[in-house]
Amino acid sequence: MNGKAYSAKYWVISTGSSPAPPRVQSLNAIEYITNKEIFSLERLPGTLIVLGAGPIAVEMAQAFNRLGAKVIVIQRSGQILSKEDRDMADTVMEVLREEGVEIVLNTNIIDAQQHNNEKSITVEDRDGNRSTYTGDTVLLAQGRTPNTSGLGLENIGVAMTPGGITVDNRLRTSHKHIFAPGDVNGSFQFTHAAGYEGGVVITNAVFHLPRKADYTLMPWCTYTDPELASIGINEKKARQEGIDYSVWTEEFNGNDRALAEGSTTGKIKMLLNDREKVIGVQIAGPRAGDLLGEWVAVLGGGVKLSTLAGTVHPYPTLAEINKRVAGTFLSTKIFSDRVKKGLKLFFQLKGPVREPCTKIDGH
Ligand SMILES: Cc1cc2nc3c(=O)[nH]c(=O)nc-3n(C[C@H](O)[C@H](O)[C@H](O)COP(=O)(O)OP(=O)(O)OC[C@H]3O[C@@H](n4cnc5c(N)ncnc54)[C@H](O)[C@@H]3O)c2cc1C
């Protein structure tokens, strides 16, 4: 800095990330914006073409559609929010489509052109059919790239990939005295993940205690309406990792607060492993991010499902859906075949039910 050299025993690189550059060369021939420019546009786009369908892309697509722009989302894979389970992501996609957002899936961008202010994006689907979409504004939202250039890290041999600076589970780079928390390491690109990783670095570098980062219970939320929040293992990941699981769901249309607020779209999905332990929860619905808080306690704090099911939640609240999905699972235990047989025997021993009491004194 200003030609001055600084030296230190430990270094922390936390330079964050930037929008990833275009994957298709022809996009360089047109003017596009990224999340950096979108918040300072001077006028509402007539037609906004969003390239990508990750969290930033879908949040912006819904917001600009609601502001009155025509919005077209172009996505390479077969679903939006591709990290999420298909059914949960589709819940959000259906709402966006109902609101008027055009979402084009399974397409590759093959060309981009600009004539005056009008930009055209040509795509090809999996059957080779081509379509061209035109608009006055193109938002590039096809991932993030770590901010590593210009730091001279290559000169000192800090290991990196295009995804970020390589770190171990104590967030140390290939030089053990240099740490790299946050987006720059490319693992979980969230504000709360960067904060957590910062704490891990402090423990290691300042207190010299060997603390490891553990992402098993890293929650996240996409702030569309409905929101889509997630913690732990979803079905996609469970299948990838060969984990046996069962799924328990409750719909928001059975929740009185959601009914009263007219926000009944969505559901909660709880995954249990073969030992009936909660391994993940996803919520697509109103204030899903806040509702996930109780599950952070269940998964991270060891709160038992029976404890959650046995709590009293104020009525009418959206959080009743948490208690209810826990209760739905536990009721299958309470009314298992063994318990049913036991109850049958108990009532047989107790004898037949007597006639109900008749009213006394005419009351
Ligand atoms: C549009 C958008 C919406 C988002 N929404 C959410 C959300 O709702 N929830 C959530 O959890 N996360 C969200 N994120 C992600 C979140 O912003 C990041 O994960 C988080 O900011 C990462 O923190 P960081 O400290 O690693 O990097 P940053 O917060 O980016 O900080 C990096 C800092 O380093 C500085 N810097 C960069 N290069 C240099 C250099 N060469 N020398 C010196 N300083 C440098 C930068 O100026 C910056 O101050 C969003 C991101 C975007 C782009």
The ligand as an SDF file (V2000), in Angstrom:
LIG
                    3D

 53 58  0  0  0  0  0  0  0  0999 V2000
  -26.6590   -9.3580   -4.7060 C   0  0  0  0  0  0  0  0  0  0  0  0
  -26.2010  -10.1960   -3.5650 C   0  0  0  0  0  0  0  0  0  0  0  0
  -27.0860  -10.5620   -2.6000 C   0  0  0  0  0  0  0  0  0  0  0  0
  -26.6640  -11.3380   -1.5220 C   0  0  0  0  0  0  0  0  0  0  0  0
  -27.5770  -11.6810   -0.5820 N   0  0  0  0  0  0  0  0  0  0  0  0
  -27.1740  -12.4220    0.4840 C   0  0  0  0  0  0  0  0  0  0  0  0
  -28.0890  -12.7480    1.5080 C   0  0  0  0  0  0  0  0  0  0  0  0
  -29.2620  -12.4100    1.4400 O   0  0  0  0  0  0  0  0  0  0  0  0
  -27.6460  -13.5090    2.5460 N   0  0  0  0  0  0  0  0  0  0  0  0
  -26.3490  -13.9080    2.6410 C   0  0  0  0  0  0  0  0  0  0  0  0
  -26.0130  -14.5870    3.6170 O   0  0  0  0  0  0  0  0  0  0  0  0
  -25.4580  -13.6070    1.6750 N   0  0  0  0  0  0  0  0  0  0  0  0
  -25.8400  -12.8790    0.6180 C   0  0  0  0  0  0  0  0  0  0  0  0
  -24.9250  -12.5550   -0.3640 N   0  0  0  0  0  0  0  0  0  0  0  0
  -23.5510  -13.0590   -0.2390 C   0  0  0  0  0  0  0  0  0  0  0  0
  -22.7420  -12.1980    0.7240 C   0  0  0  0  0  0  0  0  0  0  0  0
  -22.7840  -10.8620    0.3010 O   0  0  0  0  0  0  0  0  0  0  0  0
  -21.3120  -12.6960    0.7590 C   0  0  0  0  0  0  0  0  0  0  0  0
  -21.2940  -14.0850    0.9940 O   0  0  0  0  0  0  0  0  0  0  0  0
  -20.5070  -12.0100    1.8500 C   0  0  0  0  0  0  0  0  0  0  0  0
  -20.4930  -10.6290    1.6550 O   0  0  0  0  0  0  0  0  0  0  0  0
  -19.0900  -12.5570    1.8540 C   0  0  0  0  0  0  0  0  0  0  0  0
  -18.3250  -11.8720    2.8110 O   0  0  0  0  0  0  0  0  0  0  0  0
  -16.7530  -11.6660    2.5820 P   0  0  0  0  0  0  0  0  0  0  0  0
  -16.2730  -10.9480    3.7820 O   0  0  0  0  0  0  0  0  0  0  0  0
  -16.1320  -12.9330    2.1820 O   0  0  0  0  0  0  0  0  0  0  0  0
  -16.6470  -10.7170    1.3000 O   0  0  0  0  0  0  0  0  0  0  0  0
  -17.1880   -9.2370    1.0670 P   0  0  0  0  0  0  0  0  0  0  0  0
  -18.3330   -8.9270    1.9490 O   0  0  0  0  0  0  0  0  0  0  0  0
  -17.3690   -9.1040   -0.3960 O   0  0  0  0  0  0  0  0  0  0  0  0
  -15.9780   -8.3200    1.5400 O   0  0  0  0  0  0  0  0  0  0  0  0
  -14.7600   -8.3220    0.8230 C   0  0  0  0  0  0  0  0  0  0  0  0
  -14.0650   -6.9870    1.1020 C   0  0  0  0  0  0  0  0  0  0  0  0
  -12.7590   -7.0370    0.5800 O   0  0  0  0  0  0  0  0  0  0  0  0
  -12.4860   -5.8380   -0.1540 C   0  0  0  0  0  0  0  0  0  0  0  0
  -11.4620   -6.1440   -1.1680 N   0  0  0  0  0  0  0  0  0  0  0  0
  -11.6140   -6.8170   -2.3220 C   0  0  0  0  0  0  0  0  0  0  0  0
  -10.4470   -6.8900   -2.9790 N   0  0  0  0  0  0  0  0  0  0  0  0
   -9.5360   -6.2400   -2.2240 C   0  0  0  0  0  0  0  0  0  0  0  0
   -8.1240   -5.9820   -2.3400 C   0  0  0  0  0  0  0  0  0  0  0  0
   -7.4450   -6.3750   -3.4140 N   0  0  0  0  0  0  0  0  0  0  0  0
   -7.5230   -5.3010   -1.3670 N   0  0  0  0  0  0  0  0  0  0  0  0
   -8.2040   -4.8710   -0.2750 C   0  0  0  0  0  0  0  0  0  0  0  0
   -9.5140   -5.0950   -0.0950 N   0  0  0  0  0  0  0  0  0  0  0  0
  -10.1620   -5.7790   -1.0590 C   0  0  0  0  0  0  0  0  0  0  0  0
  -13.8320   -5.4750   -0.7340 C   0  0  0  0  0  0  0  0  0  0  0  0
  -13.8610   -4.1180   -1.0840 O   0  0  0  0  0  0  0  0  0  0  0  0
  -14.7580   -5.8130    0.4230 C   0  0  0  0  0  0  0  0  0  0  0  0
  -14.8320   -4.7500    1.3240 O   0  0  0  0  0  0  0  0  0  0  0  0
  -25.3190  -11.7740   -1.4310 C   0  0  0  0  0  0  0  0  0  0  0  0
  -24.4120  -11.4050   -2.4230 C   0  0  0  0  0  0  0  0  0  0  0  0
  -24.8380  -10.6270   -3.4800 C   0  0  0  0  0  0  0  0  0  0  0  0
  -23.8400  -10.2400   -4.5310 C   0  0  0  0  0  0  0  0  0  0  0  0
  1  2  1  0
  2  3  1  0
  2 52  2  0
  3  4  2  0
  4  5  1  0
  4 50  1  0
  5  6  2  0
  6  7  1  0
  6 13  1  0
  7  8  2  0
  7  9  1  0
  9 10  1  0
 10 11  2  0
 10 12  1  0
 12 13  2  0
 13 14  1  0
 14 15  1  0
 14 50  1  0
 15 16  1  0
 16 17  1  0
 16 18  1  0
 18 19  1  0
 18 20  1  0
 20 21  1  0
 20 22  1  0
 22 23  1  0
 23 24  1  0
 24 25  2  0
 24 26  1  0
 24 27  1  0
 27 28  1  0
 28 29  2  0
 28 30  1  0
 28 31  1  0
 31 32  1  0
 32 33  1  0
 33 34  1  0
 33 48  1  0
 34 35  1  0
 35 36  1  0
 35 46  1  0
 36 37  1  0
 36 45  1  0
 37 38  2  0
 38 39  1  0
 39 40  1  0
 39 45  2  0
 40 41  1  0
 40 42  2  0
 42 43  1  0
 43 44  2  0
 44 45  1  0
 46 47  1  0
 46 48  1  0
 48 49  1  0
 50 51  2  0
 51 52  1  0
 52 53  1  0
M  END
$$$$
